[in-house]
Amino acid sequence: MNLNEIYKPIKKDLEMVEVEFKRQLSSEDEFIAEINGHLIGTSGKRIRPALVLLSAKMVNGRLVTKEIINLAAAIELIHTATLIHDDIIDESDLRRKKKTLNSKWGNDISVLVGDYLYSKAFSLLSGLDDHRVLCSLSVTTNGMCEGELFQLHRRYKMNITMDEYLEIIRKKTASLMASCCECGAFMGKADKRGVKLLKDFGMNFGMAFQIVDDCLDIIGDERRLGKSIGSDASKGKLTLPLIYLKNSLPNKEWKRLQEMFSSSNGTNISVIKEAAKKYKAIDYCIEKVKGYVSAAEENLMRLEDSPERKSLIELVHYSVNRKS
């Protein structure tokens, strides 16, 4: 199933989100308009706005208000800001098959553009009636920054544990997806049980999503992904498949790989890919992903059946089975 089919219950709503997103990025300044045009031209799959809309419609009889549209647009602005900052940190050249902001305009401008998007997002959020939304996203963005700082502090260090890795991805990725669902539930006037189940669903989905992303950074096809691969390893970030290799490889082979993480002199991704295949690191990660997917489905199955619930389940499977 493709995204158009999955997004069918929210097709018109997503179109309104896109209009609002572009409106937020409009500017009379020619230079800012050029940069914002580049951002609009590198649009992603809009998974996070979709989570907001599907969660809200699932619990409120499928009515979408202007406030829900603004919430979804604000979250996409936050997500876009995090990608810009990630590209700066990782020194990435490609994002969605196009040049990153930092490779096109440099780090100084890119940092400010990311901050600019954050300010736009929170201006939108400040106009919402439900204060719980602003609280949720404030806590989430703080956590995202903490997760990034913790990961950066541990670069090129071999003693990162599985639990530490899971905490990093919970804060960096899964928490925003959880907040999308939680805030959508808030705006849809869900009861406490519905809010918690949707938030837990988003967290489990986000954990599975990031583990798949970390695997694709090793075994993905750069042309299909539309972004640079091997950036985690080249920047000394131990992700789940790499942690598994650390715990599974014979001493001699691990020392060979360890040399690649001991400095920022560069990494031979083909060597890591070969080891991941030989020692079934990706198979191990897939089993972990299946566990999170199963938990996410269980969260949703405890809620009333609807086209939106079906779309959320299909969105999870689409995302974790992606090759790009």
GIKA-V418436 format. One record per backbone hydrogen bond with DSSP energy under -1.0 kcal/mol. NH is the residue of the N-H (numbers start at 1). CO is the residue of the C=O. Records with the same first field share a line. If there is no record, write none. Layout:
# GIKA-V418436
NH=CO  CO
This chain:
# GIKA-V418436
6=2
7=3
8=5
10=7
11=8
14=10
15=11
16=12
17=13
18=14
19=15
20=16
21=17
22=18
23=19
24=20
25=21
26=23
33=29
34=30
35=31
36=32
37=33
38=34
39=35
40=36
41=37
42=39
43=40
50=46
51=47
52=48
53=49
54=50
55=51
56=52
57=53
58=54
59=55
60=56
62=57
69=65
70=66
71=67
72=68
73=69
74=70
75=71
76=72
77=73
78=74
79=75
80=76
81=77
82=78
83=79
84=80
85=81
86=82
87=83
88=84
89=85
90=86
92=87
95=98
97=226
98=95
100=93
104=100
105=101
106=102
110=106
111=107
112=108
113=109
114=110
115=111
116=112
117=113
118=114
119=115
120=116
121=117
122=118
123=119
124=120
125=121
126=122
127=124
128=125
133=130
135=131
136=132
137=133
138=134
139=135
140=136
141=137
142=138
143=139
144=140
145=141
146=142
147=143
148=144
149=145
150=146
151=147
152=148
153=149
154=150
155=152
156=236
157=154
165=161
166=162
167=163
168=164
169=165
170=166
171=167
172=168
173=169
174=169
175=170
177=173
178=174
179=175
180=176
181=177
182=178
183=179
184=180
185=181
186=182
187=183
188=184
189=186
190=185
195=191
196=192
197=193
198=194
199=195
200=196
201=197
202=198
203=199
204=200
205=201
206=202
207=203
208=204
209=205
210=206
211=207
212=208
213=209
214=210
215=211
216=212
217=213
218=215
219=215
220=216
225=221
226=222
230=217
234=230
235=231
236=233
237=232
243=239
244=240
245=241
246=242
247=243
249=245
254=250
255=251
256=252
257=253
258=254
259=255
260=257
261=258
269=267
272=268
273=269
274=270
275=271
276=272
277=273
278=274
279=275
281=276
284=280
285=281
286=282
287=283
288=284
289=285
290=286
291=287
292=288
293=289
294=290
295=291
296=292
297=293
298=294
299=295
300=296
301=297
303=300
310=306
311=307
312=308
313=309
314=310
315=311
316=312
317=313
318=314
319=315
320=316
321=317
